[in-house]
């Protein structure tokens, strides 16, 4: 709407321009970002839970809209801040921390940061308890994982530039799919369980066990995945396992239907106990405080995006402790990247996000070590 009505909006001298969910203008050259810059206003305010969604360049785009010139040109910002901070993935943590601190000093006077855990801001919000849930692969998953790694290693040796970056991201996606469920990687519509009901996915088996405890306690849960296909696999499995409807919100759900799903989950005493959401479609803008459990089935490598999703339940109106369960498949790329992000959090807490792009810059040797399957990954 902002782009479509730009001519009309530009014709008015506004007292204030307020952008909610301002991460949507994090790319400075998009039509909507350019339209926001073109609107005349005495005051500009951006509201967002993820000022740095993918990388620190997002912060430059927001600041340049609010206070043009504050952080210099894009080229200068890249040299002074972006490059040293993003290079933290390669071991130069000290330079990254220094650049992050300088950036925080410049931008700090213009940022008001509200934390839901600050009792001076919200004194009646219960606690949030976060925990990792470590799972293993089945033998079928391990076999598929090795095949994906073998294929990727052969291709990496001759790949360069954009082709190499695409290959790394494609391999990461495929390995995530293997860790989720074999049927998601194979796209073959095969059964969720094997012969005699045997588990094909260690992660799905553990999720089912934990959700049984949620139901037994009379509680409700939100489940997030970044893959629509995995969401459908989980939805069908849970409905068969528990004999209860499971709601599934993804990008293809119309607005009216989405609102009806939210209303049912929030108010219907006999409504579905589980609400499954794709991370992109359901990660912002919803209030789902009926749930006090949040499950991240597959991990987004940016903690800020995961936190935004968790906050569908952990927000004003929540009266119970929120338990957040983050699944990590041990001995796989999921565990290694989880460890890397934990090490990067000191910098991330200051100004830096941890999107997937930094992974594409790792050396081929480091990537092979990242992908390698360790023995403890496979469940006997």
C-alpha positions as CSV (number, residue, x, y, z in Angstrom):
1,X,0.0,0.0,0.0
2,X,2.8,2.4,0.8
3,X,4.4,2.0,-2.6
4,X,1.0,2.0,-4.5
5,X,-0.2,5.2,-2.8
6,X,3.2,6.9,-2.7
7,X,2.1,9.9,-4.8
8,X,-0.9,10.6,-2.5
9,X,1.1,10.2,0.7
10,X,3.9,12.4,-0.6
11,X,1.5,15.2,-1.2
12,X,0.8,15.6,2.5
13,X,3.3,17.2,5.0
14,X,3.1,14.7,7.8
15,X,3.9,15.5,11.5
16,X,5.0,11.9,12.1
17,X,5.8,8.8,10.1
18,X,5.6,5.6,12.2
19,X,6.6,2.3,10.6
20,X,5.5,-0.8,12.5
21,X,7.2,-4.1,11.7
22,X,10.0,-1.9,10.3
23,X,12.1,-4.9,9.4
24,X,10.1,-4.9,6.2
25,X,12.1,-2.0,4.9
26,X,15.5,-3.5,5.8
27,X,16.5,-3.7,2.2
28,X,17.1,0.0,1.3
29,X,16.6,-0.4,-2.5
30,X,13.2,-2.0,-2.4
31,X,10.2,-0.1,-3.7
32,X,8.5,0.1,-0.3
33,X,11.7,1.3,1.4
34,X,12.2,4.0,-1.2
35,X,8.6,5.0,-0.8
36,X,9.0,5.3,3.0
37,X,12.1,7.5,2.4
38,X,10.1,9.8,0.0
39,X,7.3,10.6,2.5
40,X,7.9,14.1,4.1
41,X,7.6,14.0,7.9
42,X,8.9,16.0,10.8
43,X,9.5,12.9,12.9
44,X,10.2,9.3,11.9
45,X,9.8,6.3,14.2
46,X,10.5,2.6,13.4
47,X,9.1,-0.2,15.6
48,X,10.5,-3.7,15.2
49,X,11.4,-6.7,17.3
50,X,14.2,-7.6,14.9
51,X,16.2,-4.4,14.0
52,X,18.9,-6.8,12.8
53,X,17.2,-9.7,11.1
54,X,19.7,-11.2,8.7
55,X,22.9,-9.2,9.2
56,X,24.1,-5.8,10.6
57,X,23.4,-4.2,7.2
58,X,19.7,-4.2,8.2
59,X,20.5,-1.6,10.9
60,X,22.1,0.7,8.3
61,X,19.0,0.6,6.2
62,X,16.7,1.5,9.1
63,X,19.0,4.2,10.4
64,X,19.5,5.7,7.0
65,X,15.7,6.0,6.7
66,X,15.3,7.6,10.2
67,X,18.4,9.7,10.3
68,X,19.9,10.0,6.8
69,X,23.7,10.2,6.8
70,X,24.2,9.2,10.5
71,X,26.1,6.0,9.5
72,X,27.6,7.4,6.4
73,X,27.4,5.9,2.9
74,X,26.7,2.2,2.4
75,X,30.3,1.7,1.2
76,X,31.7,3.4,4.3
77,X,29.4,1.4,6.6
78,X,30.5,-1.8,4.9
79,X,34.2,-1.0,5.4
80,X,33.9,0.2,9.0
81,X,31.3,-2.0,10.5
82,X,29.8,-4.7,8.3
83,X,33.0,-6.4,7.2
84,X,34.7,-6.7,10.7
85,X,31.4,-7.7,12.4
86,X,30.5,-10.4,9.8
87,X,34.0,-11.7,9.8
88,X,33.5,-12.9,13.4
89,X,32.5,-16.2,11.9
90,X,36.1,-16.7,10.8
91,X,37.6,-16.2,14.3
92,X,38.2,-12.4,14.5
93,X,35.9,-11.9,17.4
94,X,37.9,-9.1,19.0
95,X,37.7,-6.9,15.9
96,X,34.0,-7.7,15.6
97,X,33.3,-6.7,19.2
98,X,35.2,-3.4,18.7
99,X,33.2,-2.6,15.6
100,X,30.0,-3.6,17.3
101,X,30.8,-1.4,20.3
102,X,31.5,1.6,18.1
103,X,28.3,1.1,16.2
104,X,26.3,0.8,19.4
105,X,27.8,4.2,20.6
106,X,26.7,5.9,17.4
107,X,23.2,4.4,17.2
108,X,22.5,4.1,20.9
109,X,21.0,7.6,21.4
110,X,18.4,6.8,18.8
111,X,17.4,3.4,20.0
112,X,14.9,2.6,22.8
113,X,15.2,-1.1,23.5
114,X,12.4,-2.7,25.5
115,X,12.9,-6.2,26.9
116,X,9.9,-8.2,28.1
117,X,12.1,-9.6,30.9
118,X,12.5,-6.1,32.4
119,X,10.2,-5.9,35.4
120,X,10.2,-2.1,35.2
121,X,8.5,-2.3,31.9
122,X,6.2,-5.3,32.4
123,X,5.9,-6.4,36.0
124,X,3.2,-9.1,35.5
125,X,4.7,-11.2,32.7
126,X,5.7,-14.7,33.8
127,X,9.1,-16.2,33.2
128,X,10.3,-17.7,29.9
129,X,12.3,-21.0,30.2
130,X,14.4,-21.9,27.1
131,X,15.9,-25.3,26.6
132,X,17.5,-27.4,23.8
133,X,16.0,-30.7,23.0
134,X,18.7,-33.0,21.7
135,X,17.6,-35.7,19.3
136,X,19.2,-38.4,17.1
137,X,18.8,-39.7,13.6
138,X,17.3,-43.0,12.6
139,X,19.5,-45.3,10.4
140,X,17.4,-44.2,7.3
141,X,18.1,-40.5,8.1
142,X,21.8,-41.2,8.7
143,X,22.1,-42.9,5.3
144,X,20.5,-40.0,3.5
145,X,22.6,-37.5,5.5
146,X,25.8,-39.2,4.3
147,X,24.6,-39.2,0.7
148,X,23.9,-35.5,0.8
149,X,27.3,-34.7,2.4
150,X,29.2,-36.9,-0.1
151,X,27.5,-35.2,-3.1
152,X,28.1,-31.7,-1.6
153,X,31.8,-32.4,-0.9
154,X,32.4,-33.5,-4.5
155,X,30.7,-30.4,-5.8
156,X,32.4,-27.9,-3.4
157,X,35.9,-28.7,-4.7
158,X,35.2,-27.1,-8.0
159,X,32.7,-24.4,-7.1
160,X,33.4,-20.7,-6.9
161,X,31.6,-17.4,-6.3
162,X,27.8,-17.3,-6.5
163,X,27.7,-20.9,-7.6
164,X,29.6,-21.9,-4.4
165,X,27.3,-19.8,-2.2
166,X,24.2,-21.3,-3.7
167,X,25.6,-24.8,-3.2
168,X,26.3,-24.2,0.5
169,X,22.8,-22.8,1.1
170,X,21.3,-25.7,-0.9
171,X,23.3,-28.3,1.1
172,X,22.3,-26.7,4.4
173,X,18.6,-26.8,3.4
174,X,18.9,-30.5,2.4
175,X,20.6,-31.4,5.6
176,X,18.0,-29.6,7.6
177,X,15.4,-31.6,5.7
178,X,17.1,-34.9,6.5
179,X,17.2,-34.0,10.2
180,X,13.5,-33.3,10.0
181,X,12.2,-36.3,8.2
182,X,13.2,-38.5,5.2
183,X,10.0,-37.8,3.4
184,X,10.7,-34.1,3.4
185,X,14.0,-34.6,1.6
186,X,12.7,-37.2,-0.8
187,X,9.5,-35.3,-1.7
188,X,7.9,-38.7,-2.3
189,X,4.8,-38.5,-0.2
190,X,5.8,-41.6,1.7
191,X,4.5,-42.6,5.1
192,X,5.5,-40.7,8.2
193,X,6.3,-44.0,10.0
194,X,7.8,-47.2,8.6
195,X,6.8,-50.8,8.7
196,X,5.0,-51.7,11.9
197,X,4.8,-48.1,12.9
198,X,8.6,-47.8,13.3
199,X,9.9,-44.2,13.6
200,X,11.5,-42.8,10.4
201,X,12.5,-39.5,12.2
202,X,14.1,-39.2,15.6
203,X,13.0,-35.6,15.9
204,X,9.4,-36.3,15.1
205,X,9.3,-39.2,17.6
206,X,10.7,-37.0,20.4
207,X,8.2,-34.2,19.5
208,X,5.3,-36.7,19.7
209,X,6.4,-37.8,23.2
210,X,6.7,-34.3,24.5
211,X,3.4,-33.2,23.0
212,X,1.7,-36.2,24.7
213,X,2.9,-34.6,28.0
214,X,1.5,-31.2,27.0
215,X,-1.9,-32.8,26.3
216,X,-1.9,-34.8,29.5
217,X,-1.3,-31.6,31.4
218,X,-4.3,-29.9,29.7
219,X,-1.9,-27.3,28.1
220,X,-1.4,-26.0,24.5
221,X,1.5,-25.6,22.2
222,X,2.8,-23.6,19.3
223,X,5.0,-25.4,16.8
224,X,7.2,-23.5,14.3
225,X,8.9,-24.8,11.2
226,X,10.4,-23.0,8.3
227,X,9.3,-25.6,5.8
228,X,5.6,-25.8,4.7
229,X,6.2,-29.4,3.5
230,X,7.4,-30.4,7.0
231,X,4.5,-28.6,8.5
232,X,2.1,-30.7,6.5
233,X,4.0,-33.9,7.5
234,X,3.7,-32.9,11.2
235,X,0.1,-31.9,10.9
236,X,-1.0,-35.2,9.5
237,X,1.1,-37.2,12.0
238,X,-0.3,-35.3,15.0
239,X,-3.9,-35.6,13.9
240,X,-3.4,-39.4,13.5
241,X,-1.5,-39.8,16.7
242,X,-3.8,-37.7,19.0
243,X,-7.1,-37.9,17.2
244,X,-7.4,-34.1,17.5
245,X,-7.3,-31.4,14.8
246,X,-4.0,-29.5,14.4
247,X,-4.2,-26.0,13.0
248,X,-1.6,-25.1,10.4
249,X,-0.9,-21.5,9.4
250,X,1.4,-20.9,6.4
251,X,1.8,-18.4,3.7
252,X,-1.0,-19.8,1.5
253,X,-3.7,-19.3,4.2
254,X,-6.1,-16.4,3.4
255,X,-6.3,-13.6,5.9
256,X,-9.9,-14.3,6.9
257,X,-9.1,-18.0,7.5
258,X,-6.0,-17.0,9.5
259,X,-8.0,-14.7,11.8
260,X,-10.6,-17.5,12.3
261,X,-7.8,-20.0,13.3
262,X,-6.3,-17.5,15.8
263,X,-9.7,-16.9,17.3
264,X,-10.5,-20.6,17.7
265,X,-7.1,-21.3,19.3
266,X,-7.4,-18.4,21.7
267,X,-11.1,-18.7,22.8
268,X,-12.6,-22.2,22.0
269,X,-12.4,-24.3,25.2
270,X,-12.6,-27.4,23.1
271,X,-10.3,-26.1,20.4
272,X,-7.2,-27.8,19.0
273,X,-4.3,-28.2,21.5
274,X,-1.6,-27.6,18.8
275,X,-1.1,-24.7,16.5
276,X,1.5,-25.3,13.8
277,X,2.9,-22.2,12.1
278,X,5.5,-21.6,9.3
279,X,8.1,-19.2,10.7
280,X,7.7,-16.6,8.1
281,X,3.8,-16.5,8.0
282,X,3.3,-16.8,11.8
283,X,6.4,-15.4,13.3
284,X,5.1,-11.8,13.8
285,X,1.9,-9.9,14.4
286,X,-0.1,-12.7,16.2
287,X,-1.2,-13.0,19.8
288,X,-1.4,-16.7,20.9
289,X,-1.1,-16.5,24.6
290,X,-3.4,-19.6,25.1
291,X,-0.2,-21.6,24.5
292,X,2.5,-21.9,27.1
293,X,4.7,-24.2,25.2
294,X,6.7,-23.2,22.0
295,X,8.5,-25.8,19.9
296,X,11.1,-24.8,17.3
297,X,11.1,-28.0,15.2
298,X,13.9,-26.9,12.8
299,X,16.2,-24.0,13.7
300,X,16.5,-20.7,12.0
301,X,20.1,-19.6,12.3
302,X,19.0,-16.1,13.5
303,X,18.1,-16.1,17.2
304,X,16.2,-12.8,16.8
305,X,13.8,-14.4,14.3
306,X,13.2,-17.3,16.6
307,X,12.6,-14.9,19.5
308,X,10.0,-13.0,17.5
309,X,8.2,-16.3,16.9
310,X,8.4,-17.3,20.6
311,X,6.8,-13.9,21.4
312,X,3.5,-15.0,19.9
313,X,3.0,-16.7,23.3
314,X,5.4,-14.7,25.5
315,X,3.6,-11.4,25.4
316,X,1.2,-9.2,27.4
317,X,-1.8,-11.4,28.4
318,X,0.3,-14.5,29.1
319,X,-0.3,-15.7,32.7
320,X,1.8,-18.9,32.8
321,X,5.5,-19.7,32.5
322,X,6.3,-20.2,28.8
323,X,8.5,-23.2,28.0
324,X,10.5,-22.9,24.8
325,X,11.9,-26.1,23.3
326,X,14.5,-25.8,20.5
327,X,15.3,-29.1,18.7
328,X,18.9,-29.9,17.8
329,X,20.0,-33.1,16.1
330,X,23.2,-34.2,17.8
331,X,26.3,-35.1,15.7
332,X,25.0,-33.1,12.7
333,X,25.2,-29.7,11.1
334,X,22.4,-28.6,13.5
335,X,24.5,-29.2,16.6
336,X,27.6,-27.5,15.1
337,X,25.8,-24.4,14.0
338,X,24.0,-24.2,17.3
339,X,27.5,-24.2,19.0
340,X,28.8,-21.5,16.6
341,X,25.8,-19.3,17.3
342,X,26.3,-19.7,21.1
343,X,29.9,-18.4,20.6
344,X,28.7,-15.5,18.5
345,X,26.0,-14.4,21.0
346,X,28.3,-11.9,22.8
347,X,28.5,-9.9,19.6
348,X,24.9,-10.7,18.5
349,X,23.6,-9.3,21.8
350,X,25.1,-5.9,20.9
351,X,24.1,-5.3,17.4
352,X,24.6,-8.4,15.2
353,X,22.1,-10.9,13.8
354,X,23.2,-14.3,12.6
355,X,21.5,-15.1,9.3
356,X,22.7,-17.9,7.1
357,X,24.9,-15.8,4.8
358,X,27.9,-15.9,7.0
359,X,28.0,-19.7,6.7
360,X,28.6,-19.4,2.9
361,X,31.9,-17.6,3.6
362,X,33.5,-20.5,5.5
363,X,36.4,-22.3,3.9
364,X,35.8,-25.5,2.1
365,X,37.8,-27.3,4.9
366,X,35.5,-25.8,7.6
367,X,32.4,-26.5,5.6
368,X,33.3,-30.2,5.3
369,X,33.9,-30.3,9.0
370,X,30.6,-28.6,9.5
371,X,28.6,-31.1,7.4
372,X,30.3,-34.2,8.6
373,X,28.2,-36.8,10.4
374,X,29.5,-37.9,13.8
375,X,28.8,-41.4,15.2
376,X,26.6,-40.2,18.1
377,X,24.1,-38.8,15.6
378,X,22.6,-42.2,14.9
379,X,20.1,-43.9,17.3
380,X,20.5,-47.6,17.7
